Amino acid sequence: MHGATQRVSTLPVPTWPTGSSEMHERIRAYDWAATSLGPLEGWPQSLKTAVELMLDAKQPAHVTWGEDLIYLYNDQVCECLGTRHPAALGRPMTEVFPEIGDYLAWLKTRVMAGDSHFVADQQLALHGLSTRPNAWFTYSWTPLRRDSGEIAGIFCLGRETTRRVLADQRARAAEQRQAFLLKLSDALRPLSDPVAIQEVAARKLGQHLGASRVAYGEVSADGEHITFNRIYQDGGAPRLIGSFRTSDCPIMMAALREGRATATHDIAAACKANPAAAAVYADLGIGAIAGAPLAKDGRFVAYLVVHHNQRRQWTSDEIALIDETAERTWAAVERGRAEEALSRSEARYRAFVMASADVIYRMSPDWSQMRQLDGQGFLADTREPTADWMANYIHPDDQALVTEAITRAIEAKSIFELEYRVRRLDGSLGWTLSRAVPMLDERGEITEWLGTASDVTVRRQSQERQSVLLAEIQHRTRNLIAMVRALAAKTMEGSTSLDDFQVKYCARLAALARVQGLLSHLAASERVAFDQLLRAELAAHAAFDGGRVRLDGPTGVRLHCRSVQTLALALHELATNAVKYGALGQADGRLEVRWHVATGSDARGRTLHVEWRESGVAMPADGARTRGGGYGRELIECVLPYQLGASTSYELRADGAHCILRLPIGNEAAGPAAEALLFLNQENGGRGKD
């Protein structure tokens, strides 16, 4: 029947059904009079309506009519019929599809009784189509009624779902493969014995695939032999343990040449030309083989083979799973060997650690992993290998420096030695001197690094303090010399004779000496207070004799180191003028000095307000020599604002001098070391110390 051609009527071709498609023309040309349906013109309207609906459908549709279910179909069904088209047209459906005769009989009974039927994703054979031997369809069977209302046929409308079904199958296979690989990884993770790893991997894969035998073999360095230490096999398969010549395994060698996992579905058919090989495979109970060769660094290192005792059509998913299992097994075996080698050296390592007070650590050949670290109370211990050691231990600003030193040491296979900052056990930052040596194998390759790290935090802190102090001393010395020179020049300008110069200059040097005396007695965390500076200067002029001086202000207002000398000179000039011309030199004169600290909202922060007020002074007549118009006034009105950012006012009133100073003194929390560094940086244009 499959090779038959369509029966064509010799009568004039009818005009119905109208349409130009292939099946329109075939239905019009068919000799329907030779079937139980009779000529087209005698068909009931209900059948014609169903046929028109079928032909107009854009998806596979067919109609069966009558007691013998005469078969009609549209163009979309032609491909599905394959070689059965066009002979299937007009024949009973049971003749078109004899292989499903029982199903059609059941379907006819059900649908002819008035029940519709729906089938989802059913696989159908596409006869004669080698590129698509199978396809999947979802379709429905619906009763067709005569004009009188009796059920006389079946209307079937379908939709091909092959693409979705295959995609779902691939997705399920991928999920199953990943689930197996996760279980395999969980089973191998706690194992360190290489032979046990091979045995567990073979058993898991064999049980998952339902194989008769699974074996993981390791290839000798010369590639001449392969050894199977442990295998999985079901109860009836002969054992296959030991060492074999790789040349005696042609299927394995073929897989190696191809460089990928391969499968032989039928060993008997593959070995027809080699009866001896066929006999060997038969004795071993091998009907089908799938295997994955492993090559590392251009060398054949292992082979995972799966046997089935009968012919088996290996799927692409199964072959991919065998390949992935081989890779994971090899990785687990190598890890196990590395762990064994590591455990053998731990006794020596522990003895070395116990004999040392320094931090001891071990690194992988490329330093990507810290294998162990005994912190000795300086650093946190690392008991398990970790790749995050640099982030855990080393200050971020020093990590690039450490990486560069590591790279140089690896390239030269030489000692690593460097000082850098680390995060200590208590979370604070410290300094360490780290030194590591490479351990080489017989080929001269690095296997790991052994290192020690000493705590040099105290030494580094001392060096840093010394650097700060040295820079401060150098800066103060330069400033002091510059100030002495400036004092000499300014005093010379305002002196009438050498004797006059000597008196003034010595007095001003004495004021500087008093300041240096105050600074030299300060501890590292202290600063000169304003009231100390003021009292020392007034005491040097015996100003407190006679009770003519009144001081009013808080004690302990600390001054910047860079402010002390200049402010001391300003107070000296005020006091000297008061002794010569003002309140401290006249019997009725009085001196009142008030000060307080104001907190501003701008970047200047706190400000020291000082008011120097003299009273009871007999001022010279108009036209006499202006008091305080020399160096002292220049110091107050020009130098203080320029050097210290102060605002000042100085005036001679009817009863004596009146001076106001507003001096920024910054944040109370700033320590002297930070202050010194900041000042040095400002003085050197942001370059730090000279």
GICORUR-V338306 format. One record per backbone hydrogen bond with DSSP energy under -1.0 kcal/mol. CO is the residue of the C=O (numbers start at 1). NH is the residue of the N-H. Records with the same first field share a line. If there is no record, write none. Layout:
# GICORUR-V338306
CO->NH + NH
This chain:
# GICORUR-V338306
1->4
7->31
21->25
22->26
23->27
24->28
25->29
26->30
29->9
30->32
31->34
32->35 + 38
39->42
40->43
44->48
45->49
46->50
47->51
48->52
49->53
50->54
51->55
52->56
60->158
61->74
62->156
63->72
64->154
65->70
66->69
69->93
70->65
71->90
72->63
74->77
75->78
77->81
78->82
81->84
82->85
84->88
86->89
88->91
91->71
92->95 + 96
93->97
97->100
98->101
100->104
101->105
102->106
103->107
104->108
105->109
106->110
107->111
108->112
110->115
111->114
117->141
119->139
122->137
124->135
126->129
127->83
133->126
135->124
136->161
137->122
138->159
139->119
140->157
141->117
142->155
144->152 + 153
146->149
150->146
152->66
153->144
154->64
155->142
156->62
157->140
159->138
161->165
162->166
163->167
164->168
165->169
166->170
167->171
168->172
169->173
170->174
171->175
172->176
173->177
174->178
175->179
176->180
177->181
178->182
179->183
180->184
181->185
182->186
183->187
184->188
185->189
188->191
193->197
194->198
195->199
196->200
197->201
198->202
199->203
200->204
201->205
202->206
203->207
204->208
205->209
206->210 + 211
212->234
213->307
214->232
215->305
217->303
218->227
220->223
224->246
225->220
226->244
227->218
228->242
232->214
242->228
244->226
245->248
246->249
249->253
250->254
251->255
252->256
253->257
254->258
255->259 + 260
262->291
264->289
265->312
266->270
267->271
269->272
271->274
274->278
275->279
276->280
277->281
278->282
279->283
280->284
281->286
282->285
287->267
288->308
289->264
290->306
291->262
292->304
294->301 + 302
296->299
299->296
301->219
302->294
303->217
304->292
305->215
306->290
307->212 + 213
308->287 + 288
312->314
315->319
316->320
317->321
318->322
319->323
320->324
321->325
322->326
323->327
324->328
325->329
326->330
327->331
328->332
329->333
330->334
331->335
332->336
333->337
334->338
335->339
336->340
337->341
338->342
339->343
340->344
345->349
346->350
347->351
348->352
349->353
350->354
351->355
353->356
359->453
360->374
361->451
362->371 + 372
363->449
364->367
369->364
370->386
372->362
373->382
374->360
375->378 + 379
378->425
382->373
386->370
388->392
389->393
390->394
393->423
395->398
398->402
399->403
400->404
401->405
402->406
403->407
404->408
405->409
406->410
407->411
408->412
409->413 + 414
416->436
418->434
420->432
421->395
422->430
424->427
428->424
430->422
431->456
432->420
433->454
434->418
435->452
436->416
437->450
439->447 + 448
441->444
445->441
448->439
449->363
450->437
451->361
452->435
453->359
454->433
456->460
457->461
458->462
459->463
460->464
461->465
462->466
463->467
464->468
465->469
466->470
467->471
468->472
469->473
470->474
471->475
472->476
473->477
474->478
475->479
476->480
477->481
478->482
479->483
480->484
481->485
482->486
483->487
484->488
485->489
486->490
487->491
488->492
489->493
490->494
492->495
497->501
498->502
499->503
500->504
501->505
502->506
503->507
504->508
505->509
506->510
507->511
508->512
509->513
510->514
511->515
512->516
513->517
514->518
515->519
516->520
519->522
523->526
528->559
529->533
530->534
531->535
532->536
533->537
534->538
535->539
536->540
538->543
539->542
542->545
544->547
548->591
550->593
552->595
556->558
557->530
560->563 + 564
563->567
564->568
565->569
566->570
567->571
568->572
569->573
570->574
571->575
572->576
573->577
574->578
575->579
576->580
577->581 + 582
578->585
582->585
586->589
590->615
591->550
592->613
593->552
594->611
596->609
598->607
602->605
605->600
606->665 + 666
607->598
608->663
609->596
610->661
611->594
612->659
613->592
615->590
617->619
621->624
630->634
631->635
632->636
633->637
634->638 + 639
635->640
638->642
639->643
640->644 + 646
641->645
647->662
649->660
651->658
655->617
656->653
657->614
658->651
659->612
660->649
661->610
662->647
663->608
667->670
671->675
672->676
673->677
674->678
675->679
676->680
677->681
678->682
679->683
680->684
681->686
682->685
